[in-house]
Amino acid sequence: MLHKIFFICLLTLSSLSLFATALPYTLKISEQDLQEKLSKKLPIKKQAAYISAKIYDSRVDLIEGSDQIGVFTHIDITVLGNIKGAGRAYAKGVITYDTEKKAFYLIKPNIVSLEIENIPPDLIPEIKKIAQLSLEKALQFSPFYLFNDQKTQEKMANSSLQSILVKDQTLLIKMSLL
């Protein structure tokens, strides 16, 4: 009798472990899907103190083997109302998940490079500083992906993020369904 109980317990435990490992959900978002979402939000125009900027023609850059997304973009800048310049910028950030909002955000954004022609070189560090603060503030409230409550698996995948990895131009987000 004791052997039967032990066998049933062992069978139950092994079934539960198989069930638990069968529950991860991997959300796959291609670089092209992210590019389409970004393109719908462009151009972006921002104004701060004595600087206005227009961001356009941006391109998503999934950073292979990491949990980061980068963006190459063109930028037009006007300083003090009459000094105009155009250039390029590259920024990247780390992906995080907010379980309450069922949303993915970029945190720790960093402007890696900023090149602007026709702007005095001594103004570039100040422009970069303002752009960095604006980027941090904007990304804090703008998820780049929201789970769809109409999709059963996405509705269930709300408890824990297991891993985020970029592989083969695709963002792989592994979630636990329980």
C-alpha positions in Angstrom: 0.0 0.0 0.0 2.8 2.4 0.9 4.4 1.7 -2.5 1.1 2.7 -4.3 0.9 6.0 -2.3 4.6 6.7 -3.1 4.0 5.9 -6.8 0.9 8.2 -7.0 2.8 11.0 -5.2 5.7 10.6 -7.6 3.5 10.5 -10.6 1.6 13.6 -9.4 4.8 15.5 -8.8 6.3 14.6 -12.2 3.0 15.6 -13.9 3.0 18.9 -12.1 6.6 19.6 -13.1 5.8 18.8 -16.8 2.8 21.0 -16.6 4.8 23.9 -15.1 7.5 23.7 -17.7 4.9 23.5 -20.5 3.5 26.9 -19.5 6.0 29.4 -20.8 4.8 31.7 -23.5 7.2 33.3 -25.9 6.1 36.5 -27.5 7.9 37.1 -30.8 8.1 40.7 -32.1 10.0 41.2 -35.4 12.2 44.2 -36.1 9.7 45.0 -38.9 6.7 45.0 -36.5 8.5 47.4 -34.2 9.5 49.5 -37.2 5.9 49.8 -38.3 4.8 50.8 -34.8 7.5 53.4 -34.6 6.7 54.8 -38.1 3.1 55.4 -37.1 4.3 57.7 -34.3 6.6 59.8 -36.5 7.4 62.6 -37.0 7.8 63.7 -33.4 8.1 67.4 -32.7 9.3 68.6 -29.3 9.9 72.1 -27.9 11.9 72.9 -24.8 13.1 76.3 -23.5 15.2 77.6 -26.4 15.4 74.4 -28.5 12.9 72.8 -30.8 13.4 69.4 -32.5 11.8 67.3 -35.1 12.6 63.5 -35.2 11.8 61.6 -38.3 12.9 58.8 -40.6 13.8 56.6 -37.7 14.9 53.0 -37.9 14.7 50.3 -35.2 17.8 48.4 -34.3 17.4 45.2 -32.4 20.7 44.5 -30.7 21.5 40.8 -31.2 22.1 38.7 -28.1 20.8 41.4 -25.7 17.7 42.8 -24.1 18.1 46.2 -25.8 16.5 48.1 -28.6 18.2 50.9 -30.5 16.9 53.6 -32.8 18.7 55.4 -35.5 17.0 58.7 -36.4 17.3 61.9 -38.3 16.8 65.1 -36.4 16.2 68.7 -37.3 17.1 71.2 -34.5 16.3 74.9 -34.1 18.2 76.8 -31.4 17.2 80.3 -30.2 14.6 80.5 -33.0 17.1 81.1 -35.7 20.1 78.7 -35.6 19.0 75.6 -37.6 20.8 72.3 -38.0 20.1 68.8 -39.2 21.7 65.5 -38.3 21.5 62.0 -37.0 21.2 60.4 -33.6 21.4 56.9 -32.2 19.8 55.9 -28.9 19.3 52.6 -27.1 17.4 51.3 -24.1 16.8 48.2 -22.0 13.4 46.4 -22.2 11.3 45.9 -19.1 7.8 44.7 -18.4 5.2 46.2 -16.1 2.9 43.4 -14.9 0.1 45.8 -13.7 -0.1 47.6 -17.0 0.7 44.5 -19.1 3.1 46.7 -21.0 6.7 46.7 -22.2 8.8 49.8 -21.8 12.3 50.9 -22.7 14.2 52.0 -19.6 17.7 53.5 -19.1 17.6 55.2 -22.5 21.0 56.5 -23.6 21.8 58.8 -26.5 24.9 57.1 -27.8 25.6 59.5 -30.6 24.4 62.9 -31.8 25.7 64.6 -34.9 24.2 67.9 -36.0 25.5 70.1 -38.8 25.3 73.9 -38.6 25.0 74.0 -34.8 27.9 75.5 -32.9 29.9 72.6 -31.4 29.8 74.2 -27.9 25.9 73.8 -28.0 26.0 70.1 -28.8 26.6 68.9 -25.2 23.7 71.0 -23.9 21.4 69.8 -26.7 22.4 66.2 -26.0 21.6 66.7 -22.3 18.2 68.2 -23.0 17.5 65.4 -25.5 18.5 62.8 -23.0 16.1 64.1 -20.3 13.3 64.4 -22.9 13.9 60.9 -24.0 13.8 59.5 -20.5 10.6 61.4 -19.7 8.9 60.3 -23.0 9.8 56.6 -22.7 8.6 56.5 -19.1 5.0 56.9 -20.2 5.1 55.3 -23.7 5.0 51.5 -23.8 6.3 50.1 -27.1 4.1 47.0 -26.7 0.9 46.3 -24.8 -0.5 42.8 -24.3 -3.8 42.3 -26.1 -6.5 41.1 -23.7 -8.3 39.5 -26.7 -5.5 37.0 -27.2 -5.9 34.2 -24.6 -2.2 33.5 -24.2 -1.3 37.2 -23.8 -4.2 37.7 -21.3 -2.8 34.8 -19.2 0.9 35.8 -19.5 0.7 38.5 -16.8 2.7 37.2 -13.9 6.3 37.0 -14.6 8.9 37.8 -17.2 11.4 35.0 -17.6 13.8 36.4 -20.2 14.2 38.9 -23.1 16.6 38.2 -25.9 17.1 39.5 -29.4 17.8 36.7 -31.9 17.7 36.7 -35.7 16.2 40.2 -35.9 13.3 39.1 -33.6 12.6 40.2 -30.0 11.9 37.0 -28.0 10.1 37.7 -24.7 9.6 34.6 -22.6 6.8 34.9 -20.1 5.3 32.5 -17.5 1.6 31.8 -18.1 0.9 31.4 -14.3 
